[in-house]
Amino acid sequence: MKRFLLSIFTLITIYVIYIDLTQGTLPKKSKEESVPVVETLAETTESLPAFEARVGRGETLISIVERHIEKSLPVSIAELVQDFQKLNPGQAPEKIQIGATYRFPDYSKGF
């Protein structure tokens, strides 16, 4: 009885995998049904001075800003993180990627 149930289960599993690989389990969308992509540009309401920089290997938010202003941070880390998120909506500073370009707050003037 165990062998019979195991063989039925194995056949059903193989059949389901075959159908999934050949036909798929999700319905295909036609071009008329596809949702149009809408791009929006977010404008910053505050005029926060900023500079763009490409992230290198081993660099962090703090190291990039300190290298740019050529001194230690004149603001708290929490304020730096908040300003970075204002300049780059939807980007977490701990998830910056090597080789990507981001906008960083420029504290070289006025601090």
C-alpha positions in Angstrom: 0.0 0.0 0.0 2.9 2.4 0.8 4.5 1.7 -2.6 1.3 2.3 -4.4 0.7 5.6 -2.7 4.3 6.7 -3.2 4.1 5.8 -6.9 0.8 7.7 -7.3 2.4 10.7 -5.5 5.5 10.5 -7.7 3.5 10.4 -10.9 1.4 13.4 -9.9 4.5 15.3 -9.0 6.1 14.5 -12.3 2.9 15.5 -14.2 2.7 18.8 -12.4 6.3 19.6 -13.1 5.9 18.8 -16.7 2.8 21.0 -17.1 4.5 23.8 -15.2 7.6 23.7 -17.5 5.8 23.3 -20.8 2.6 25.4 -20.4 3.2 27.4 -17.2 0.7 27.9 -14.4 0.1 31.6 -14.9 -2.1 32.9 -17.7 -0.2 34.9 -20.4 -1.1 38.5 -20.7 -1.8 39.9 -24.1 -0.3 43.3 -25.1 -3.7 45.0 -24.7 -4.0 43.8 -21.1 -0.6 45.0 -20.0 -0.5 47.9 -17.6 1.3 51.0 -18.9 4.4 52.0 -17.1 4.2 55.6 -15.6 7.4 57.3 -14.7 7.4 60.1 -12.2 10.2 62.4 -11.1 10.2 63.3 -7.4 11.2 66.9 -6.8 12.8 67.9 -3.5 10.9 70.7 -1.9 13.9 71.8 0.2 17.0 73.3 -1.4 19.4 70.9 0.3 22.9 71.4 -1.2 24.1 68.1 -2.6 26.8 66.4 -4.8 26.7 63.3 -6.8 29.3 60.5 -6.3 29.8 57.0 -7.4 30.2 54.4 -4.6 33.5 52.6 -4.5 34.4 49.3 -2.8 34.5 49.7 1.0 32.9 53.1 1.0 30.1 54.1 3.3 27.8 57.1 3.5 29.9 58.7 6.2 33.2 58.1 4.4 32.0 59.5 1.1 30.7 62.7 2.7 33.8 63.2 4.9 36.1 62.7 1.9 34.1 65.3 0.0 34.1 68.0 2.7 37.7 67.0 3.8 36.9 67.0 7.5 34.8 65.1 10.0 31.0 65.3 9.9 29.5 68.6 11.2 26.1 66.9 11.8 24.9 63.9 13.6 24.7 60.5 11.8 20.9 60.5 12.2 20.7 63.9 10.4 23.1 62.6 7.7 20.9 59.5 7.1 17.7 61.7 7.0 19.3 64.1 4.5 20.5 61.2 2.3 17.0 59.7 2.2 15.5 63.1 1.2 17.9 63.3 -1.7 17.5 59.7 -2.7 13.8 58.7 -2.0 13.4 55.0 -1.5 17.1 54.3 -0.9 18.4 53.2 2.4 21.9 54.3 3.1 22.9 50.9 4.4 21.9 49.4 1.0 24.0 51.5 -1.3 25.6 49.5 -4.0 29.1 49.6 -5.4 29.3 51.3 -8.7 26.0 53.1 -8.4 25.7 56.9 -8.3 23.8 58.7 -5.5 23.2 62.2 -4.3 24.9 63.0 -1.0 24.3 66.0 1.2 27.0 68.7 0.9 27.9 70.1 4.3 31.0 72.0 3.0 29.1 75.3 3.0 27.4 76.8 5.9 28.5 74.4 8.6 
